[in-house]
Amino acid sequence: MTVLYKLSKEQLSSQHHYDFGLRALKSVLVMAGSLKRSSPDMSEALVLMRALRDMNLPKFVYDDVPLFLGLINDLFPGTPSYNQLTCVVSAGQGTAWHDGQHV
C-alpha cells in the first residue's frame, strides 16, 4: 500500500485533492476489511487491490487513471481478476477504460 502511494505521489500529476497520507491508508484498510468480511474466500491480494483501486480511482483526473491502473498492475501482477475488473466509467462522461486502455 505504501509503495503504491509513494509511486502515485511521484508519478501522478500534482492535484490539491489527492491524498496519499495516513487518512487515505486508513480508509483503504477499513474498506479492505469490509470486503474481506463480505467475501472471506477472496485472496488478500485481490481484496487489497480492489480496495486501493475503488478508493482512489474516483478522485483521479482523466490523465492519471491509466497511470494509476498501470501501477496497480505492476504491484499486483498475479491478481487474475485485475484485467476482468478494470472497466471504469470516467466522471460521468461515458468514457470506458479496460485493461488500462481507453476504449
Contacts in CASP RR format, 6 or more apart in sequence:
PFRMAT RR
TARGET T0000
AUTHOR 0000-0000-0000
METHOD contacts of the structure
MODEL  1
MTVLYKLSKEQLSSQHHYDFGLRALKSVLVMAGSLKRSSPDMSEALVLMR
ALRDMNLPKFVYDDVPLFLGLINDLFPGTPSYNQLTCVVSAGQGTAWHDG
QHV
1 25 0 8 1.000
1 28 0 8 1.000
1 29 0 8 1.000
1 48 0 8 1.000
1 52 0 8 1.000
2 25 0 8 1.000
3 75 0 8 1.000
4 52 0 8 1.000
4 71 0 8 1.000
4 72 0 8 1.000
4 75 0 8 1.000
5 20 0 8 1.000
5 21 0 8 1.000
5 24 0 8 1.000
5 25 0 8 1.000
6 20 0 8 1.000
7 71 0 8 1.000
8 18 0 8 1.000
8 20 0 8 1.000
8 56 0 8 1.000
8 68 0 8 1.000
8 71 0 8 1.000
9 18 0 8 1.000
9 20 0 8 1.000
11 67 0 8 1.000
11 71 0 8 1.000
12 18 0 8 1.000
12 60 0 8 1.000
12 64 0 8 1.000
12 67 0 8 1.000
12 68 0 8 1.000
13 61 0 8 1.000
13 63 0 8 1.000
13 64 0 8 1.000
15 61 0 8 1.000
15 64 0 8 1.000
17 59 0 8 1.000
18 59 0 8 1.000
18 60 0 8 1.000
19 59 0 8 1.000
24 55 0 8 1.000
24 56 0 8 1.000
27 55 0 8 1.000
28 48 0 8 1.000
28 51 0 8 1.000
28 52 0 8 1.000
28 55 0 8 1.000
28 56 0 8 1.000
29 51 0 8 1.000
31 51 0 8 1.000
31 54 0 8 1.000
31 55 0 8 1.000
32 47 0 8 1.000
32 48 0 8 1.000
32 50 0 8 1.000
32 51 0 8 1.000
33 47 0 8 1.000
33 51 0 8 1.000
35 42 0 8 1.000
35 47 0 8 1.000
35 50 0 8 1.000
35 51 0 8 1.000
36 42 0 8 1.000
36 44 0 8 1.000
36 47 0 8 1.000
39 47 0 8 1.000
43 79 0 8 1.000
45 76 0 8 1.000
45 78 0 8 1.000
45 79 0 8 1.000
46 76 0 8 1.000
46 79 0 8 1.000
46 81 0 8 1.000
48 76 0 8 1.000
49 72 0 8 1.000
49 76 0 8 1.000
49 79 0 8 1.000
49 82 0 8 1.000
50 81 0 8 1.000
50 85 0 8 1.000
52 72 0 8 1.000
53 69 0 8 1.000
53 72 0 8 1.000
53 85 0 8 1.000
53 86 0 8 1.000
56 68 0 8 1.000
57 65 0 8 1.000
57 68 0 8 1.000
57 88 0 8 1.000
60 68 0 8 1.000
62 90 0 8 1.000
62 91 0 8 1.000
62 95 0 8 1.000
65 88 0 8 1.000
65 90 0 8 1.000
65 97 0 8 1.000
65 100 0 8 1.000
66 97 0 8 1.000
66 100 0 8 1.000
66 101 0 8 1.000
66 102 0 8 1.000
69 86 0 8 1.000
69 88 0 8 1.000
69 97 0 8 1.000
69 100 0 8 1.000
70 100 0 8 1.000
72 82 0 8 1.000
73 82 0 8 1.000
73 100 0 8 1.000
76 82 0 8 1.000
83 99 0 8 1.000
86 97 0 8 1.000
86 98 0 8 1.000
86 99 0 8 1.000
86 100 0 8 1.000
87 96 0 8 1.000
87 97 0 8 1.000
87 98 0 8 1.000
88 96 0 8 1.000
88 97 0 8 1.000
89 95 0 8 1.000
89 96 0 8 1.000
90 96 0 8 1.000
90 97 0 8 1.000
95 102 0 8 1.000
96 102 0 8 1.000
96 103 0 8 1.000
97 103 0 8 1.000
END
